[in-house]
Amino acid sequence: MNVVSALHELRDLSPGKEEFRASVLAGLSASPKTLPCKFFYDAEGSRLFDLICELPEYYPTRTEVALLTARAAELAALAGPGAALVEFGSGAGVKIRLLLEAMREPSLYVPVDISRGHLLAAADGLAEDFPGLPIAPVCADYTAPFLLPAPSGQPPRRWAGFFPGSTIGNFTPPEATAFLAGAARLLGPGSLMIVGTDLPKEPAVLIPAYDDAAGVTAAFNLNLLARINAELGGEFDLAAFRHEARWNATESRVEMHLVSRHNQSARIGASRFTFAGGESIHTENSYKYAADAFRRLAGDAGYRALRFWTDPAGLFGIHVLEVPASARV
């Protein structure tokens, strides 16, 4: 028997093919052209992202893991005994282990991820390593509303959200505010939200993190076109596009683009899209937030700041936010 199924059945709310198709057609019809980064994470995209996290140029993962290791006991004390954890974009489930190991009698773990296979594999591994912990995986786009699984037994003493990896930076600031406000409504008054944020720094450090020498990030970006070909009947020539990472100082963000190498066209079913040489498809943003700027954003979403930690080099930060007990969410 699957270990996870012995605990809680998977709730599958993942976007279907028609939503994928509609989002792709709308994005490629826009000016400038875009594609939603949430669709990076099919099985191959998830595999490639796990490889990115291990690259020497990609400082966020190892820096955040070191921070979580150093602060796990404090995070566990803030959450308190019997807390339930909801991880938004759970991925491989590496970082949550540091919190679960430090927490006192966590009552429930809810991993939420858009990649079904990745989610189940990670939940299986955690269920084996934490046999007394109920795990209730939810396959969903966590930016859309969903309901939390009902815990068996007593309600959790506190809900705590966990959103690591600087994924909050993939949203525009208004989108980030809306997401955090939605998480506050989901988790309720008195809940915590633990958020990893990447800090502003020199482009000489940022650009290699999103355009590594081994070409793994390029493959990750191009895999979105491969997924369109495989699932939507697209006719993109992947060799006719190149990956490019750009630093947008005005917006304080790294942008990922797929740039057309020459004039060309591509079809998805009956829809035809033309590309001029040098024209790009904007596939992802990664905003970099100074600590004060992110605290203001979180305040706009209804939180108060409890803690902020960064590494000695000032590369990355972890914010602990709280929804006031008196909040109407």
QUINORTA-V37162 format. One record per backbone hydrogen bond with DSSP energy under -0.5 kcal/mol. CO is the residue of the C=O (numbers start at 0). NH is the residue of the N-H. If there is no record, write none. Layout:
# QUINORTA-V37162
CO&NH, CO&NH
This chain:
# QUINORTA-V37162
1&5, 2&5, 3&6, 3&7, 9&11, 10&12, 10&138, 12&140, 15&19, 16&20, 17&21, 18&22, 19&23, 20&24, 21&25, 22&26, 23&27, 24&28, 25&29, 26&29, 26&33, 32&281, 35&38, 36&39, 37&40, 39&41, 41&45, 42&46, 43&47, 44&48, 45&49, 46&50, 47&51, 48&52, 50&53, 51&54, 54&57, 56&58, 57&61, 58&62, 59&63, 60&64, 61&65, 62&66, 63&67, 64&68, 65&69, 66&70, 67&71, 70&74, 71&75, 72&76, 73&77, 74&78, 75&79, 79&82, 81&156, 82&106, 82&107, 83&159, 84&109, 85&87, 85&161, 86&88, 86&111, 89&92, 93&96, 93&97, 94&97, 94&98, 95&99, 96&100, 97&101, 98&102, 102&104, 103&81, 107&84, 108&110, 108&135, 109&86, 110&137, 111&88, 111&89, 112&139, 113&115, 114&118, 115&119, 116&120, 117&121, 118&122, 119&123, 120&124, 121&125, 122&126, 123&127, 124&128, 125&129, 129&132, 131&133, 133&108, 136&10, 137&112, 137&139, 138&12, 139&141, 140&143, 148&150, 157&83, 158&191, 159&85, 160&193, 161&87, 162&195, 163&166, 165&168, 166&169, 167&170, 168&286, 171&175, 172&176, 173&177, 174&178, 175&179, 176&180, 177&181, 178&182, 179&183, 180&184, 181&185, 182&186, 183&187, 187&190, 190&322, 191&160, 192&194, 192&320, 193&162, 194&318, 195&167, 196&316, 197&288, 201&204, 201&205, 202&206, 204&208, 205&208, 205&209, 206&209, 206&210, 207&210, 211&214, 214&218, 215&219, 216&220, 217&221, 218&222, 220&223, 221&224, 221&225, 222&226, 223&227, 224&228, 225&229, 226&230, 227&231, 227&233, 228&232, 232&268, 235&237, 236&239, 237&240, 239&260, 241&258, 243&256, 245&247, 245&254, 246&248, 247&251, 247&252, 251&287, 252&247, 253&285, 254&245, 255&282, 255&283, 256&243, 256&258, 257&280, 258&241, 259&277, 263&274, 265&272, 266&234, 267&270, 270&267, 272&265, 274&263, 275&278, 278&259, 279&32, 279&281, 280&257, 280&282, 281&34, 283&255, 285&253, 286&288, 287&289, 289&293, 290&294, 291&295, 292&296, 293&297, 294&298, 295&299, 296&300, 297&302, 298&301, 301&323, 303&321, 306&319, 308&317, 310&313, 314&198, 315&310, 316&196, 317&308, 318&194, 318&320, 319&305, 319&306, 320&192, 321&303, 321&323, 322&189, 323&326, 326&328
